[in-house]
Amino acid sequence: MQIHQYKDYDDYIEWQIKTNKEKKGWRYVRASTMFLIHSKQPFAATIMCHGVRAGAEQKYFRRYYPHSHILGTEISDNATEYEMTIEWDFNKQKPEWLGKYDVIYSNSIDHSIDPVSTLETWSEQLSDVGKLYLEYSEYQSIPGGNANDPLDATNEEMRLMIKEAGMHIVEIVTDQYPSSTMRNEGLLFICSKNAGRA
């Protein structure tokens, strides 16, 4: 595993905001992922999505969970331009979120500079029945990490980091994303908190 080194935390924040605005029209998440999550967990009163850019995640979740409370975080100062999105650094804990969410979803762990700590933060936000759905692909990480996407980790390293963060991996769903230019296999890690402590 390698993580890009910034000058300081403010430099990290500045680069993440810059990256968000440069990728404003980009969308990684697919509605089929939310359909899959709903098939695994059809009932969820509260849903959190971390690192959402323009909030497509929340809109997709709304299709399948029309009566749930759904919120997304985005570090950029343009976050509130998007529905169901607040400006927040997902690496930081918000006390009112502790133990609150039945579903937490993210495909943005590659934007963390301390992934184990970030995963611990998200784990603490899970309710007693909550699950973290973490979408990740080693084939999309930047070798060595860079200022835009600082984390470079293999799928196996991600699995070990999830366990180090104190979570239990319930299931790993493999998906093949067709691509003519690169191998693009993605994984959806389905995790519960407090491994070995139940």
C-alpha positions in Angstrom: 0.0 0.0 0.0 1.2 3.5 -0.8 -0.3 6.9 0.2 0.5 10.2 -1.5 2.3 12.6 0.8 0.9 16.1 1.0 2.6 19.1 2.5 0.0 19.1 5.3 -3.6 18.4 6.0 -4.7 21.8 4.5 -2.9 20.8 1.3 -4.8 17.6 1.2 -8.1 19.5 1.6 -7.2 21.9 -1.1 -6.4 19.1 -3.6 -9.6 17.2 -2.8 -11.7 20.3 -3.4 -9.8 21.0 -6.6 -10.3 17.4 -7.7 -14.0 17.5 -7.0 -14.5 20.6 -9.2 -12.3 19.2 -12.0 -14.4 16.0 -12.0 -17.7 17.7 -11.5 -19.4 15.7 -14.4 -17.9 12.4 -13.5 -19.9 9.6 -12.0 -18.5 6.3 -10.9 -21.6 4.9 -9.0 -24.2 2.9 -10.9 -27.9 2.4 -10.0 -27.4 -1.3 -10.2 -25.1 -1.1 -7.2 -28.0 0.4 -5.1 -30.3 -2.3 -6.5 -27.9 -4.9 -5.2 -27.6 -3.3 -1.8 -31.4 -3.1 -1.6 -31.6 -6.8 -2.4 -29.2 -7.6 0.4 -30.8 -5.2 2.9 -34.3 -4.3 1.9 -35.0 -2.3 5.0 -32.9 0.8 6.1 -34.3 3.8 7.9 -31.1 5.8 7.6 -28.5 5.8 4.8 -25.2 7.7 4.6 -23.1 8.0 1.4 -19.5 9.3 1.9 -17.6 11.3 -0.8 -20.4 11.8 -3.2 -19.2 14.6 -5.5 -22.6 15.5 -7.2 -24.9 13.3 -5.2 -25.8 10.6 -7.7 -25.6 8.0 -4.9 -28.4 9.5 -2.9 -30.6 9.8 -6.0 -30.2 6.2 -6.8 -30.8 5.1 -3.2 -34.0 7.2 -3.2 -35.4 4.9 -6.0 -35.1 1.9 -3.7 -35.6 3.4 -0.3 -38.2 6.2 -0.9 -39.1 6.6 2.8 -35.5 6.5 4.2 -33.5 9.4 5.5 -30.6 9.7 3.0 -27.6 12.0 3.3 -24.3 12.3 1.5 -21.0 14.0 2.4 -18.7 15.9 0.1 -15.6 17.8 1.2 -15.9 20.5 -1.5 -17.4 23.9 -0.8 -19.9 23.3 -3.6 -21.5 20.4 -1.7 -24.8 22.1 -0.9 -25.5 22.7 -4.6 -26.6 19.1 -4.7 -29.7 17.5 -3.2 -29.3 15.5 0.1 -25.6 16.6 0.4 -23.7 18.4 3.0 -20.1 19.8 3.1 -18.1 17.5 5.4 -14.7 15.8 5.6 -15.6 12.1 5.7 -12.3 11.4 7.6 -13.8 13.3 10.6 -16.4 12.1 13.1 -19.7 13.9 13.7 -21.0 13.0 17.2 -24.7 13.0 16.1 -23.9 10.3 13.5 -22.6 7.8 16.0 -24.5 4.5 15.8 -27.1 6.1 13.5 -26.9 4.6 10.0 -28.4 1.3 8.8 -26.5 1.6 5.4 -23.3 3.4 4.7 -22.0 3.4 1.1 -18.8 4.7 -0.4 -16.7 4.3 -3.5 -14.3 7.0 -2.3 -12.0 5.3 0.1 -9.1 5.9 -2.4 -9.4 9.6 -1.4 -8.5 8.9 2.2 -4.9 9.5 3.5 -5.5 7.3 6.6 -7.9 4.6 5.4 -7.9 2.6 8.6 -8.9 5.6 10.6 -11.5 6.6 8.1 -13.0 3.1 8.1 -13.0 3.2 11.9 -14.9 6.5 11.7 -17.5 5.0 9.3 -17.8 1.8 11.5 -18.7 3.9 14.5 -21.6 5.5 12.5 -23.2 2.1 11.8 -26.3 1.2 13.8 -26.5 -2.2 15.5 -28.0 -3.7 12.3 -25.9 -1.5 10.0 -23.8 -2.5 7.1 -21.0 -0.7 5.3 -21.0 -1.2 1.5 -17.5 -0.3 0.3 -16.9 -0.3 -3.5 -13.3 -0.5 -4.5 -11.1 -1.7 -7.4 -7.3 -2.1 -7.2 -7.3 -1.7 -11.0 -8.5 1.9 -10.7 -6.1 3.1 -8.1 -3.2 5.3 -9.2 0.2 3.5 -8.8 1.8 5.1 -5.8 -1.2 7.4 -5.3 -1.3 11.0 -6.4 -2.7 14.3 -5.1 -6.1 13.6 -6.6 -6.5 10.0 -5.5 -3.9 9.5 -2.7 -4.5 5.8 -1.8 -3.0 3.0 -3.8 -3.9 -0.4 -2.3 -4.6 -3.9 -3.6 -7.9 -5.6 -3.0 -6.2 -7.8 -0.4 -4.7 -4.8 1.4 -8.2 -3.3 1.5 -9.6 -6.5 3.0 -6.9 -6.4 5.7 -7.5 -2.7 6.4 -11.2 -3.4 6.9 -10.4 -6.0 9.5 -7.8 -3.7 11.2 -10.6 -1.1 11.5 -12.5 -3.6 13.6 -15.1 -4.7 11.1 -16.2 -8.1 9.9 -16.5 -8.8 6.2 -19.9 -10.4 5.7 -19.5 -10.9 1.9 -17.4 -9.7 -1.0 -19.3 -9.3 -4.3 -17.3 -9.3 -7.5 -18.4 -7.3 -10.5 -16.8 -7.2 -13.9 -16.9 -3.7 -15.4 -16.4 -4.0 -19.2 -13.6 -1.9 -20.6 -11.7 -1.9 -23.8 -8.7 -0.1 -22.3 -8.0 -1.6 -18.9 -8.9 -4.5 -16.6 -11.5 -3.0 -14.3 -12.7 -5.6 -11.8 -14.5 -4.0 -8.9 -15.3 -5.4 -5.5 -18.2 -4.5 -3.1 -17.1 -5.3 0.4 -20.1 -5.8 2.7 -19.1 -5.2 6.3 -20.5 -5.2 9.8 -18.9 -3.5 12.8 -17.2 -5.0 15.9 -15.6 -8.1 14.5 -15.3 -10.8 17.1 -17.0 -8.7 19.8 -20.6 -9.8 19.3 
